[in-house]
Amino acid sequence: MRHGVKGRKLGRTASHRLATLKSLATSVFKYKRIKTTVAKAKEARHLVDKLITKAKRNDVHSRRLVAQYINDKDVVKELFDEVVAKIGERQGGYTRVIKTGQRLGDAAEMAILELVDYNDVVNEKATENKEKREAKAQAKKEAEEANVVEESAQESAKAEK
Amino acid sequence: MPHPKKRMSKSRRDKRRTHYKATASTLGTCPNCKEMKLTHRACPSCGYYSGRSVLVPKS
């Protein structure tokens, strides 16, 4: 029986699981917010939180320990230089998991895993995207209006004939 | 080994299945856009969760 055994297996062998979690952690530090399944998000947050706690010590040894779990040297650097500075005095709870409903195809429950102190970064991007969308909608509307004007012009021309 | 003695009639089989029912999922209203949404999940129509925009909806 597996009573009280912590952690999810994620349907993977031990090495595959470790590789998955490393990859997820690297992505979180790189992009600050990732979309994945709920199970993977909940597993990855343990690793991400522990890595940040280690990184707060900010010495060579902690850097080496953390680098074992991150697949990208630049990301390790960013974690120690920027993420830790941003997180500051926070005592744990560096991540947030938000469920977002089911994925098309296999109906897997999806979630967003994000670093809590990066709200503004994400929001900035969201507003940027929104502006882009609105601009697109505006352009479309104008194009339609132009079409209407043309059509009415053609109709009036016909009426004159 | 024990085995069923008789084939079960369609009637009996179907009577058993009358108790197999789908349950309606519990829905809440989104405090931001007032649409119905699944609880504890970001709203699929406006992308809000706990008072802030967390994702950009598809449409």
Backbone of each chain as ProteinMPNN parsed JSONL, in Angstrom:
{"seq_chain_A": "MRHGVKGRKLGRTASHRLATLKSLATSVFKYKRIKTTVAKAKEARHLVDKLITKAKRNDVHSRRLVAQYINDKDVVKELFDEVVAKIGERQGGYTRVIKTGQRLGDAAEMAILELVDYNDVVNEKATENKEKREAKAQAKKEAEEANVVEESAQESAKAEK", "coords_chain_A": {"N_chain_A": [[0.834, -1.207, 0.0], [0.339, 2.316, -0.609], [0.209, 4.153, 1.439], [0.429, 7.406, 2.777], [2.589, 8.111, 1.18], [4.429, 10.559, -0.278], [4.057, 12.853, -3.04], [3.608, 12.804, -6.632], [3.566, 10.31, -9.192], [3.33, 10.841, -11.824], [3.091, 9.162, -13.985], [5.574, 8.334, -14.906], [8.96, 7.12, -15.187], [11.505, 7.191, -12.589], [13.74, 8.702, -13.482], [12.763, 9.976, -15.728], [10.759, 11.478, -14.566], [12.214, 13.216, -12.93], [13.583, 14.615, -14.894], [11.428, 15.861, -16.153], [10.473, 17.546, -14.106], [12.678, 19.193, -13.667], [12.803, 20.474, -16.105], [10.357, 21.828, -16.067], [10.759, 23.538, -13.881], [12.899, 25.079, -14.796], [11.631, 26.388, -16.899], [9.716, 27.894, -15.509], [11.305, 29.759, -14.113], [12.405, 31.032, -16.243], [10.283, 32.053, -17.844], [8.496, 33.043, -15.996], [5.8, 32.47, -15.823], [3.899, 29.687, -16.504], [1.99, 27.383, -18.498], [0.472, 24.399, -17.714], [-0.376, 20.961, -16.861], [-2.575, 20.407, -14.039], [-1.592, 18.523, -12.19], [1.148, 18.369, -12.801], [1.849, 21.027, -12.382], [1.421, 21.277, -9.635], [3.28, 19.509, -8.634], [5.643, 20.603, -9.597], [5.796, 23.034, -8.263], [6.736, 22.518, -5.708], [9.421, 21.93, -6.102], [10.266, 24.334, -7.298], [9.805, 26.228, -5.264], [11.589, 25.298, -3.313], [14.017, 25.61, -4.601], [14.156, 28.382, -4.82], [14.278, 29.12, -2.131], [16.753, 28.025, -1.493], [18.316, 29.543, -3.183], [18.236, 32.012, -1.992], [20.23, 32.098, -0.102], [22.44, 32.683, -1.503], [25.261, 32.053, -2.14], [28.301, 30.486, -3.347], [28.108, 27.753, -3.018], [25.314, 27.268, -2.697], [24.518, 28.118, -5.157], [25.6, 26.163, -6.808], [24.215, 23.929, -5.936], [21.591, 24.608, -6.674], [21.922, 24.836, -9.409], [22.062, 22.228, -10.192], [19.483, 21.509, -10.672], [18.484, 23.053, -12.661], [18.224, 23.598, -16.08], [19.571, 25.461, -17.536], [22.148, 27.737, -17.76], [22.046, 30.509, -17.876], [19.574, 31.01, -16.856], [19.895, 30.25, -14.202], [21.561, 32.275, -13.355], [19.863, 34.477, -13.682], [17.927, 33.816, -11.815], [19.355, 34.026, -9.369], [20.202, 36.695, -9.45], [18.033, 38.371, -10.156], [15.398, 37.29, -9.616], [15.517, 36.495, -6.9], [16.107, 38.932, -5.669], [13.777, 40.293, -6.22], [11.88, 38.831, -4.871], [12.584, 39.086, -2.216], [11.695, 39.669, 1.089], [9.82, 37.719, 1.421], [8.494, 34.836, 2.976], [8.644, 31.945, 1.877], [6.081, 30.336, -0.191], [6.255, 31.19, -2.872], [5.136, 30.73, -5.258], [2.245, 30.355, -7.429], [-0.67, 28.549, -8.188], [-3.08, 28.413, -10.592], [-6.115, 27.168, -11.532], [-7.356, 26.421, -14.777], [-9.321, 25.134, -16.223], [-10.392, 22.588, -18.627], [-8.304, 20.883, -21.021], [-8.55, 20.815, -24.552], [-8.948, 17.819, -26.422], [-7.67, 15.827, -24.633], [-8.995, 16.405, -22.36], [-7.617, 17.082, -20.06], [-7.057, 18.487, -16.87], [-6.113, 21.769, -16.708], [-3.616, 24.211, -15.707], [-2.218, 27.331, -14.522], [1.045, 28.022, -13.644], [2.784, 30.204, -11.661], [5.192, 32.734, -10.704], [4.737, 34.566, -7.773], [5.534, 37.233, -7.403], [5.682, 38.399, -9.823], [3.508, 39.595, -10.987], [3.11, 42.119, -12.219], [4.728, 42.02, -14.49], [3.495, 40.032, -16.011], [0.953, 41.15, -16.275], [1.535, 43.438, -17.728], [2.254, 42.344, -20.168], [-0.176, 41.211, -20.824], [-1.837, 43.461, -21.141], [-0.55, 44.585, -23.268], [-0.999, 42.655, -25.253], [-3.747, 42.907, -25.346], [-4.088, 45.466, -26.304], [-3.036, 45.138, -28.846], [-4.911, 43.36, -29.891], [-7.193, 44.926, -29.843], [-6.501, 46.946, -31.59], [-6.363, 45.483, -33.915], [-9.042, 44.709, -34.164], [-10.179, 47.195, -34.506], [-9.061, 47.961, -36.951], [-10.214, 46.063, -38.584], [-12.88, 46.773, -38.388], [-12.861, 49.275, -39.556], [-12.14, 48.587, -42.15], [-14.381, 47.185, -42.888], [-16.305, 49.192, -42.806], [-15.381, 50.808, -44.851], [-15.839, 49.103, -46.98], [-18.632, 49.057, -46.911], [-19.221, 51.693, -47.544], [-18.211, 51.797, -50.137], [-19.913, 49.977, -51.377], [-22.393, 51.248, -51.093], [-21.912, 53.456, -52.628], [-21.636, 52.288, -55.113], [-24.209, 51.34, -55.428], [-25.71, 53.714, -55.502], [-24.676, 54.751, -57.804], [-25.685, 52.927, -59.632], [-28.398, 53.448, -59.341], [-28.549, 55.964, -60.427], [-28.081, 55.451, -63.097]], "CA_chain_A": [[0.0, 0.0, 0.0], [1.164, 3.52, -0.685], [-0.268, 5.122, 2.434], [1.34, 8.441, 3.247], [3.742, 8.341, 0.304], [4.217, 11.881, -0.865], [4.449, 13.094, -4.42], [2.903, 12.109, -7.707], [4.501, 9.632, -10.091], [3.129, 11.445, -13.14], [3.157, 8.146, -15.031], [6.916, 8.351, -15.472], [10.009, 6.492, -14.377], [12.137, 8.177, -11.715], [14.612, 9.612, -14.222], [11.898, 10.78, -16.593], [10.067, 12.41, -13.675], [13.189, 14.243, -12.537], [13.83, 15.439, -16.08], [10.241, 16.685, -16.357], [10.395, 18.58, -13.078], [13.761, 20.13, -13.953], [12.406, 21.26, -17.269], [9.287, 22.739, -15.65], [11.338, 24.571, -13.011], [13.662, 25.98, -15.662], [10.678, 27.22, -17.643], [9.088, 28.867, -14.605], [12.236, 30.862, -13.848], [12.671, 31.718, -17.502], [9.119, 32.776, -18.36], [7.747, 33.53, -14.817], [4.432, 31.944, -15.784], [3.781, 28.629, -17.507], [0.72, 26.671, -18.536], [0.722, 22.969, -17.711], [-1.496, 20.281, -16.206], [-2.638, 20.695, -12.607], [-0.723, 17.6, -11.462], [2.537, 18.764, -13.012], [2.044, 22.327, -11.729], [1.497, 21.091, -8.184], [4.558, 18.861, -8.333], [6.758, 21.497, -9.923], [5.906, 24.156, -7.329], [7.577, 22.13, -4.572], [10.817, 22.09, -6.529], [10.528, 25.753, -7.541], [9.904, 26.903, -3.966], [12.818, 24.89, -2.63], [15.154, 26.214, -5.298], [14.221, 29.806, -4.466], [14.765, 29.196, -0.752], [18.201, 27.78, -1.546], [18.966, 30.646, -3.885], [18.283, 33.184, -1.122], [21.503, 32.121, 0.63], [23.272, 33.455, -2.433], [26.705, 31.821, -2.144], [28.716, 29.603, -4.44], [27.595, 26.408, -2.771], [23.885, 27.222, -3.008], [24.414, 28.271, -6.606], [25.878, 24.855, -7.415], [23.096, 23.037, -5.605], [20.445, 24.997, -7.49], [22.24, 24.587, -10.82], [21.803, 20.815, -10.485], [18.083, 21.313, -11.033], [18.072, 23.993, -13.714], [18.886, 23.141, -17.295], [20.064, 26.591, -18.32], [23.02, 28.532, -16.884], [21.579, 31.89, -17.857], [18.404, 31.065, -15.982], [20.428, 30.226, -12.831], [22.052, 33.626, -13.11], [18.707, 35.347, -13.53], [17.296, 33.471, -10.54], [20.121, 34.584, -8.246], [20.362, 38.144, -9.53], [16.806, 39.157, -10.288], [14.219, 36.717, -8.957], [15.701, 36.542, -5.447], [15.983, 40.335, -5.268], [12.377, 40.685, -6.337], [11.094, 38.118, -3.864], [12.913, 39.805, -0.993], [11.452, 39.19, 2.449], [8.755, 36.714, 1.446], [8.884, 33.586, 3.645], [7.986, 30.827, 1.215], [4.89, 30.658, -0.971], [6.701, 32.04, -3.979], [4.452, 30.361, -6.502], [0.787, 30.334, -7.402], [-1.261, 27.659, -9.191], [-4.461, 28.795, -10.886], [-6.725, 26.204, -12.453], [-7.958, 27.139, -15.901], [-10.272, 24.329, -16.978], [-9.896, 21.391, -19.293], [-7.653, 20.99, -22.319], [-9.202, 20.103, -25.65], [-8.171, 16.672, -26.864], [-7.692, 14.773, -23.629], [-9.754, 16.897, -21.211], [-6.773, 17.176, -18.869], [-7.259, 19.708, -16.085], [-4.934, 22.605, -16.921], [-3.385, 25.25, -14.704], [-1.111, 28.257, -14.727], [1.984, 28.064, -12.517], [3.498, 31.469, -11.836], [5.875, 33.33, -9.56], [3.761, 35.541, -7.289], [5.989, 38.619, -7.434], [5.813, 38.851, -11.207], [2.194, 39.994, -11.495], [3.172, 43.281, -13.102], [5.311, 41.6, -15.767], [2.471, 39.309, -16.745], [-0.127, 42.081, -16.607], [2.027, 44.296, -18.792], [2.155, 41.577, -21.403], [-1.596, 41.027, -21.113], [-2.37, 44.707, -21.688], [0.063, 44.715, -24.586], [-1.756, 41.794, -26.157], [-5.09, 43.433, -25.468], [-3.999, 46.61, -27.21], [-2.847, 44.581, -30.185], [-6.191, 42.798, -30.331], [-8.129, 46.023, -30.091], [-6.049, 47.605, -32.815], [-6.763, 44.584, -34.99], [-10.503, 44.803, -34.281], [-10.444, 48.528, -35.045], [-8.69, 47.919, -38.366], [-11.223, 45.243, -39.251], [-14.106, 47.563, -38.423], [-12.672, 50.318, -40.559], [-12.168, 47.938, -43.454], [-15.782, 46.864, -43.167], [-16.994, 50.453, -43.102], [-14.935, 51.214, -46.185], [-16.58, 48.249, -47.903], [-20.026, 49.507, -46.939], [-19.246, 52.952, -48.278], [-18.04, 51.454, -51.548], [-21.135, 49.335, -51.879], [-23.466, 52.239, -51.211], [-21.537, 54.289, -53.769], [-21.981, 51.53, -56.321], [-25.676, 51.293, -55.534], [-26.206, 55.025, -55.925], [-24.291, 54.858, -59.206], [-26.658, 52.119, -60.384], [-29.676, 54.149, -59.307], [-28.46, 57.081, -61.359], [-28.242, 54.881, -64.434]], "C_chain_A": [[0.861, 1.245, 0.0], [0.661, 4.597, 0.28], [0.815, 6.125, 2.784], [2.573, 8.665, 2.391], [3.518, 9.639, -0.446], [4.632, 11.918, -2.328], [3.652, 12.275, -5.407], [3.941, 11.443, -8.597], [4.443, 10.21, -11.505], [3.278, 10.442, -14.286], [4.518, 8.028, -15.668], [7.853, 7.535, -14.596], [10.716, 7.592, -13.587], [12.967, 9.18, -12.508], [13.806, 10.538, -15.125], [11.185, 11.866, -15.778], [11.003, 13.556, -13.293], [13.447, 15.192, -13.707], [12.658, 16.383, -16.322], [10.221, 17.846, -15.383], [11.497, 19.633, -13.281], [13.359, 21.068, -15.074], [11.332, 22.269, -16.896], [9.855, 23.882, -14.806], [12.118, 25.585, -13.836], [12.721, 26.935, -16.388], [10.044, 28.274, -16.75], [10.017, 30.046, -14.372], [12.501, 31.673, -15.111], [11.498, 32.616, -17.902], [8.219, 33.337, -17.277], [6.338, 32.959, -14.711], [4.327, 30.895, -16.877], [2.416, 27.961, -17.398], [1.038, 25.183, -18.614], [-0.477, 22.27, -17.071], [-1.435, 20.557, -14.709], [-1.654, 19.82, -11.842], [0.732, 18.024, -11.583], [2.832, 20.099, -12.329], [2.246, 22.139, -10.232], [2.785, 20.389, -7.775], [5.712, 19.839, -8.516], [6.907, 22.601, -8.884], [6.749, 23.803, -6.111], [9.036, 22.391, -4.911], [11.165, 23.565, -6.674], [10.705, 26.495, -6.217], [11.214, 26.566, -3.266], [14.042, 25.524, -3.279], [15.285, 27.69, -4.93], [14.76, 29.961, -3.05], [16.273, 28.987, -0.707], [18.905, 28.99, -2.138], [19.101, 31.877, -2.992], [19.58, 33.247, -0.319], [22.585, 32.821, -0.188], [24.776, 33.289, -2.207], [27.029, 30.777, -3.218], [28.118, 28.205, -4.259], [26.116, 26.307, -3.147], [23.675, 27.332, -4.517], [24.642, 26.926, -7.305], [24.748, 23.877, -7.153], [21.899, 23.327, -6.514], [20.681, 24.632, -8.95], [22.042, 23.122, -11.197], [20.391, 20.604, -11.038], [17.608, 22.25, -12.13], [18.914, 23.712, -14.954], [19.587, 24.245, -18.078], [20.864, 27.526, -17.42], [22.56, 29.98, -16.778], [20.409, 32.057, -16.901], [18.848, 31.031, -14.521], [20.87, 31.626, -12.446], [20.883, 34.572, -12.837], [18.027, 35.103, -12.187], [18.029, 34.142, -9.389], [20.142, 36.105, -8.272], [19.037, 38.885, -9.441], [15.645, 38.596, -9.47], [14.345, 36.843, -7.446], [15.546, 37.973, -4.933], [14.524, 40.762, -5.249], [11.54, 40.064, -5.225], [11.361, 38.671, -2.466], [12.578, 39.076, 0.293], [10.438, 38.065, 2.525], [9.261, 35.389, 2.028], [8.166, 32.418, 2.996], [6.742, 31.272, 0.469], [5.237, 31.561, -2.141], [5.913, 31.792, -5.256], [2.941, 30.335, -6.304], [0.322, 29.395, -8.507], [-2.71, 28.081, -9.376], [-5.025, 27.816, -11.894], [-7.455, 26.948, -13.558], [-8.909, 26.288, -16.727], [-9.599, 23.248, -17.788], [-9.323, 21.689, -20.661], [-8.482, 20.261, -23.362], [-8.342, 18.9, -26.023], [-8.185, 15.553, -25.847], [-8.397, 15.202, -22.348], [-8.926, 16.909, -19.931], [-7.016, 18.517, -18.188], [-5.979, 20.551, -16.18], [-4.813, 23.68, -15.841], [-2.268, 26.166, -15.156], [-0.253, 28.202, -13.47], [2.813, 29.321, -12.681], [4.192, 31.878, -10.555], [5.036, 34.507, -9.079], [4.228, 36.985, -7.442], [6.131, 39.164, -8.847], [4.474, 39.216, -11.833], [2.3, 41.082, -12.541], [3.73, 42.909, -14.471], [4.236, 40.958, -16.635], [1.371, 40.258, -17.191], [0.276, 43.002, -17.749], [1.859, 43.619, -20.146], [0.698, 41.431, -21.821], [-2.176, 42.297, -21.725], [-1.818, 44.948, -23.09], [-0.725, 43.916, -25.618], [-3.138, 42.356, -26.419], [-5.089, 44.606, -26.451], [-3.863, 46.152, -28.652], [-4.174, 44.093, -30.751], [-7.152, 43.903, -30.715], [-7.781, 46.754, -31.375], [-6.5, 46.807, -34.031], [-8.265, 44.709, -35.258], [-10.888, 46.128, -34.939], [-10.179, 48.54, -36.555], [-9.75, 47.171, -39.179], [-12.502, 46.047, -39.464], [-14.014, 48.618, -39.526], [-12.748, 49.758, -41.966], [-13.607, 47.645, -43.855], [-16.543, 48.119, -43.566], [-16.652, 50.93, -44.508], [-15.696, 50.418, -47.253], [-18.005, 48.747, -48.065], [-20.147, 50.774, -47.779], [-19.142, 52.684, -49.781], [-19.32, 50.901, -52.15], [-22.228, 50.361, -52.101], [-23.186, 53.149, -52.4], [-21.932, 53.596, -55.08], [-23.49, 51.524, -56.537], [-26.219, 52.61, -56.06], [-25.868, 55.246, -57.405], [-25.286, 54.109, -60.092], [-27.985, 52.853, -60.496], [-29.676, 55.301, -60.312], [-28.653, 56.622, -62.807], [-29.713, 54.588, -64.7]], "O_chain_A": [[1.97, 1.248, 0.534], [0.688, 5.789, -0.026], [1.96, 5.761, 3.053], [3.51, 9.337, 2.822], [2.529, 9.791, -1.164], [5.448, 11.118, -2.784], [3.103, 11.221, -5.087], [5.057, 11.941, -8.743], [5.391, 10.081, -12.28], [3.557, 10.827, -15.421], [4.627, 7.665, -16.839], [7.577, 7.29, -13.422], [10.551, 8.777, -13.876], [12.908, 10.38, -12.24], [14.118, 11.72, -15.269], [11.029, 13.002, -16.224], [10.616, 14.724, -13.332], [13.519, 16.409, -13.533], [12.851, 17.553, -16.653], [9.983, 18.989, -15.772], [11.263, 20.826, -13.085], [13.549, 22.283, -15.0], [11.369, 23.418, -17.337], [9.486, 25.042, -14.987], [12.018, 26.791, -13.614], [12.982, 28.135, -16.48], [9.851, 29.415, -17.172], [9.587, 31.199, -14.423], [12.788, 32.868, -15.041], [11.686, 33.781, -18.252], [7.262, 34.045, -17.59], [5.747, 32.961, -13.631], [4.626, 31.17, -18.038], [1.778, 27.977, -16.345], [1.793, 24.754, -19.487], [-1.482, 22.914, -16.772], [-0.38, 20.897, -14.174], [-0.958, 20.302, -10.949], [1.466, 18.039, -10.595], [3.91, 20.295, -11.768], [3.125, 22.758, -9.631], [3.321, 20.643, -6.696], [6.634, 19.896, -7.702], [8.02, 23.066, -8.639], [7.405, 24.673, -5.537], [9.782, 22.983, -4.131], [12.227, 24.003, -6.232], [11.632, 27.29, -6.062], [11.867, 27.44, -2.696], [14.984, 25.924, -2.595], [16.395, 28.191, -4.75], [15.597, 30.825, -2.79], [16.984, 29.68, 0.021], [19.957, 29.41, -1.655], [19.989, 32.701, -3.211], [19.992, 34.328, 0.102], [23.499, 33.451, 0.344], [25.492, 34.283, -2.095], [26.14, 30.263, -3.897], [27.683, 27.568, -5.218], [25.712, 25.371, -3.836], [22.769, 26.715, -5.077], [23.958, 26.597, -8.274], [24.368, 23.097, -8.027], [21.277, 22.411, -7.053], [19.77, 24.18, -9.644], [21.874, 22.798, -12.373], [20.134, 19.651, -11.774], [16.43, 22.232, -12.486], [20.138, 23.605, -14.888], [20.132, 24.0, -19.155], [20.339, 28.05, -16.438], [22.67, 30.601, -15.72], [20.263, 33.081, -16.233], [18.25, 31.705, -13.682], [20.586, 32.101, -11.346], [20.909, 35.36, -11.891], [17.606, 36.039, -11.508], [17.402, 34.759, -8.528], [20.103, 36.739, -7.218], [18.922, 39.895, -8.746], [14.99, 39.326, -8.726], [13.395, 37.25, -6.776], [14.931, 38.202, -3.892], [14.094, 41.503, -4.366], [10.614, 40.686, -4.705], [10.458, 38.716, -1.631], [13.107, 37.998, 0.562], [10.22, 37.509, 3.601], [10.311, 34.884, 1.631], [7.162, 31.946, 3.53], [6.387, 32.451, 0.492], [4.582, 32.578, -2.369], [6.014, 32.555, -6.217], [2.436, 30.298, -5.183], [0.843, 29.429, -9.622], [-3.481, 28.102, -8.417], [-4.477, 27.651, -12.984], [-8.092, 27.973, -13.316], [-9.273, 26.683, -17.835], [-8.397, 23.014, -17.664], [-9.766, 22.596, -21.366], [-9.051, 19.205, -23.083], [-7.116, 18.973, -25.941], [-8.652, 14.452, -26.139], [-8.403, 14.465, -21.363], [-9.472, 16.762, -18.837], [-7.16, 19.547, -18.847], [-4.902, 20.106, -15.785], [-5.782, 24.009, -15.157], [-1.482, 25.834, -16.043], [-0.766, 28.321, -12.357], [3.474, 29.504, -13.703], [3.835, 31.433, -9.465], [4.658, 35.362, -9.88], [3.397, 37.88, -7.596], [6.643, 40.266, -9.044], [4.314, 39.159, -13.052], [1.682, 41.007, -13.603], [3.268, 43.416, -15.493], [4.08, 41.282, -17.812], [0.905, 40.193, -18.329], [-0.53, 43.311, -18.627], [1.397, 44.216, -21.119], [0.367, 41.514, -23.004], [-2.915, 42.234, -22.708], [-2.514, 45.443, -23.976], [-1.069, 44.409, -26.692], [-3.648, 42.301, -27.538], [-5.965, 44.722, -27.308], [-4.489, 46.701, -29.558], [-4.524, 44.358, -31.902], [-7.828, 43.846, -31.742], [-8.661, 47.131, -32.148], [-6.953, 47.362, -35.032], [-8.703, 44.802, -36.404], [-11.775, 46.193, -35.79], [-10.977, 49.065, -37.332], [-10.127, 47.571, -40.281], [-13.117, 46.021, -40.53], [-14.943, 48.822, -40.307], [-13.337, 50.364, -42.861], [-13.998, 47.831, -45.007], [-17.317, 48.121, -44.524], [-17.516, 51.393, -45.253], [-16.133, 50.958, -48.27], [-18.526, 48.852, -49.176], [-21.047, 50.909, -48.608], [-19.877, 53.259, -50.584], [-19.751, 51.279, -53.239], [-22.903, 50.365, -53.13], [-24.109, 53.566, -53.099], [-22.471, 54.207, -56.003], [-23.981, 51.678, -57.655], [-27.074, 52.635, -56.945], [-26.645, 55.836, -58.155], [-25.678, 54.59, -61.155], [-28.615, 52.892, -61.553], [-30.685, 55.571, -60.964], [-29.288, 57.296, -63.618], [-30.061, 54.101, -65.776]]}, "seq_chain_B": "MPHPKKRMSKSRRDKRRTHYKATASTLGTCPNCKEMKLTHRACPSCGYYSGRSVLVPKS", "coords_chain_B": {"N_chain_B": [[-15.316, -23.047, -10.909], [-17.634, -20.399, -10.166], [-20.395, -19.546, -12.285], [-22.601, -17.415, -14.21], [-25.964, -18.582, -14.374], [-27.979, -18.092, -16.144], [-28.52, -16.124, -19.06], [-28.675, -12.586, -18.761], [-31.65, -10.767, -19.178], [-32.445, -8.191, -21.613], [-34.156, -6.376, -20.51], [-33.753, -6.619, -17.719], [-31.069, -5.928, -17.562], [-31.199, -3.271, -18.5], [-32.833, -2.155, -16.601], [-31.18, -2.205, -14.391], [-29.408, -0.323, -15.178], [-30.808, 2.024, -14.974], [-30.116, 3.437, -12.787], [-27.713, 4.578, -13.319], [-26.619, 7.627, -13.511], [-25.907, 10.843, -14.83], [-24.361, 13.495, -13.086], [-25.107, 16.884, -12.411], [-22.702, 19.459, -12.805], [-21.429, 21.574, -10.225], [-21.934, 24.958, -10.442], [-20.701, 28.301, -10.283], [-21.151, 31.892, -10.11], [-19.291, 34.179, -12.029], [-17.594, 36.742, -10.406], [-16.734, 38.933, -11.79], [-17.674, 39.069, -14.531], [-20.167, 38.021, -14.363], [-20.929, 35.689, -15.6], [-21.768, 32.151, -15.755], [-19.594, 29.892, -14.176], [-17.126, 27.269, -13.593], [-16.347, 26.44, -10.236], [-13.479, 27.542, -8.352], [-11.823, 27.889, -10.503], [-10.214, 29.759, -13.1], [-12.161, 32.221, -14.797], [-13.566, 31.241, -17.833], [-14.678, 32.975, -19.68], [-14.048, 35.673, -19.149], [-11.527, 35.585, -18.128], [-10.762, 36.161, -15.525], [-9.652, 35.707, -12.138], [-10.047, 35.55, -8.694], [-10.293, 38.399, -8.5], [-8.433, 39.441, -10.328], [-7.035, 39.72, -13.621], [-6.124, 36.774, -15.116], [-5.743, 35.279, -17.383], [-5.96, 35.456, -20.942], [-8.95, 35.278, -22.558], [-10.072, 33.027, -25.181], [-11.737, 34.052, -27.279]], "CA_chain_B": [[-15.591, -21.613, -10.708], [-19.051, -20.06, -10.374], [-20.735, -18.845, -13.525], [-24.042, -17.101, -14.289], [-26.721, -19.726, -14.889], [-28.83, -17.64, -17.253], [-28.217, -14.832, -19.658], [-29.567, -11.563, -18.21], [-32.469, -10.18, -20.245], [-32.228, -6.772, -21.879], [-34.973, -5.627, -19.571], [-33.093, -6.565, -16.407], [-29.849, -5.15, -17.728], [-31.525, -1.861, -18.621], [-33.367, -1.693, -15.318], [-30.043, -1.936, -13.522], [-28.732, 0.887, -15.64], [-31.583, 3.248, -14.715], [-29.496, 4.19, -11.691], [-26.489, 5.247, -13.792], [-27.042, 8.97, -13.916], [-24.891, 11.912, -14.823], [-24.669, 14.547, -12.118], [-24.806, 18.239, -12.891], [-21.572, 20.033, -12.085], [-21.807, 22.775, -9.484], [-21.418, 26.155, -11.084], [-20.846, 29.556, -9.573], [-21.133, 33.026, -11.032], [-18.044, 34.94, -12.021], [-17.873, 38.064, -9.82], [-16.321, 39.995, -12.701], [-18.53, 39.219, -15.716], [-21.482, 37.45, -14.016], [-21.21, 34.453, -16.343], [-21.628, 30.934, -14.972], [-18.282, 29.264, -14.35], [-16.767, 26.25, -12.622], [-15.732, 27.06, -9.065], [-12.027, 27.368, -8.145], [-11.105, 27.959, -11.768], [-10.289, 31.059, -13.757], [-13.366, 32.318, -15.617], [-13.181, 31.074, -19.23], [-15.201, 34.011, -20.572], [-13.373, 36.965, -18.977], [-10.141, 35.358, -17.747], [-10.468, 36.674, -14.192], [-9.73, 34.828, -10.974], [-9.809, 36.29, -7.441], [-10.193, 39.845, -8.673], [-7.473, 39.965, -11.28], [-7.02, 39.035, -14.906], [-5.047, 35.799, -15.122], [-5.485, 34.777, -18.727], [-6.715, 36.129, -21.995], [-9.841, 34.268, -23.142], [-9.829, 32.687, -26.589], [-12.48, 34.856, -28.259]], "C_chain_B": [[-17.068, -21.321, -10.957], [-19.243, -19.291, -11.686], [-22.189, -18.438, -13.484], [-24.784, -18.267, -14.925], [-27.496, -19.332, -16.135], [-28.308, -16.314, -17.796], [-29.182, -13.794, -19.082], [-30.335, -10.899, -19.36], [-32.133, -8.696, -20.415], [-32.958, -5.916, -20.854], [-34.265, -5.488, -18.226], [-31.821, -5.727, -16.479], [-30.173, -3.655, -17.723], [-32.108, -1.301, -17.328], [-32.236, -1.369, -14.362], [-29.435, -0.58, -13.884], [-29.541, 2.161, -15.4], [-30.965, 4.076, -13.598], [-28.186, 4.842, -12.102], [-26.874, 6.625, -14.308], [-25.866, 9.942, -13.905], [-25.297, 12.962, -13.796], [-24.297, 15.9, -12.711], [-23.647, 18.808, -12.099], [-22.024, 21.305, -11.38], [-21.133, 23.984, -10.116], [-21.596, 27.357, -10.166], [-20.896, 30.684, -10.57], [-19.799, 33.751, -10.893], [-18.324, 36.325, -11.434], [-17.521, 39.216, -10.759], [-17.299, 40.186, -13.858], [-19.893, 38.593, -15.539], [-21.874, 36.231, -14.847], [-21.129, 33.27, -15.379], [-20.233, 30.356, -15.226], [-18.072, 28.175, -13.31], [-16.063, 26.925, -11.443], [-14.252, 26.693, -8.974], [-11.243, 27.33, -9.447], [-11.218, 29.374, -12.324], [-11.491, 31.07, -14.697], [-12.987, 32.198, -17.091], [-13.674, 32.206, -20.135], [-14.495, 35.35, -20.387], [-11.931, 36.811, -18.511], [-9.775, 35.864, -16.366], [-10.498, 35.556, -13.159], [-9.276, 35.611, -9.761], [-9.431, 37.745, -7.733], [-9.135, 40.352, -9.614], [-7.468, 39.117, -12.541], [-5.86, 38.054, -14.929], [-4.784, 35.235, -16.504], [-6.366, 35.516, -19.717], [-7.625, 35.093, -22.651], [-9.668, 34.16, -24.653], [-10.488, 33.66, -27.559], [-12.018, 36.307, -28.271]], "O_chain_B": [[-17.683, -21.913, -11.844], [-18.392, -18.514, -12.12], [-22.966, -19.073, -12.771], [-24.307, -18.869, -15.887], [-27.652, -20.127, -17.063], [-27.734, -15.503, -17.069], [-30.371, -14.074, -18.926], [-29.752, -10.52, -20.376], [-31.617, -8.044, -19.508], [-32.459, -4.887, -20.397], [-34.183, -4.396, -17.662], [-31.53, -4.929, -15.588], [-29.517, -2.87, -17.038], [-31.908, -0.132, -16.996], [-32.302, -0.394, -13.614], [-29.012, 0.19, -13.021], [-29.026, 3.262, -15.596], [-31.247, 5.267, -13.468], [-27.6, 5.586, -11.317], [-27.395, 6.761, -15.415], [-24.965, 9.855, -13.071], [-26.481, 13.272, -13.667], [-23.299, 16.033, -13.42], [-23.595, 18.671, -10.877], [-22.891, 22.025, -11.874], [-19.916, 24.016, -10.296], [-22.535, 27.413, -9.371], [-20.703, 30.46, -11.765], [-19.262, 33.912, -9.797], [-19.213, 37.021, -11.924], [-17.96, 40.346, -10.548], [-17.713, 41.309, -14.146], [-20.706, 38.623, -16.462], [-23.023, 35.79, -14.802], [-20.505, 33.363, -14.322], [-19.757, 30.34, -16.361], [-18.743, 28.15, -12.279], [-15.283, 27.86, -11.625], [-13.835, 25.646, -9.469], [-10.131, 26.803, -9.495], [-12.182, 30.09, -12.056], [-11.807, 30.057, -15.321], [-12.162, 32.977, -17.568], [-13.153, 32.385, -21.236], [-14.346, 36.1, -21.352], [-11.182, 37.788, -18.494], [-8.59, 35.987, -16.056], [-11.256, 34.594, -13.279], [-8.234, 36.266, -9.794], [-8.402, 38.246, -7.28], [-8.933, 41.563, -9.715], [-7.849, 37.947, -12.523], [-4.711, 38.467, -14.775], [-3.682, 34.753, -16.765], [-7.379, 36.116, -19.358], [-7.135, 34.13, -23.24], [-9.182, 35.081, -25.308], [-9.876, 34.054, -28.552], [-12.54, 37.115, -29.038]]}, "name": "protein", "num_of_chains": 2, "seq": "MRHGVKGRKLGRTASHRLATLKSLATSVFKYKRIKTTVAKAKEARHLVDKLITKAKRNDVHSRRLVAQYINDKDVVKELFDEVVAKIGERQGGYTRVIKTGQRLGDAAEMAILELVDYNDVVNEKATENKEKREAKAQAKKEAEEANVVEESAQESAKAEKMPHPKKRMSKSRRDKRRTHYKATASTLGTCPNCKEMKLTHRACPSCGYYSGRSVLVPKS"}
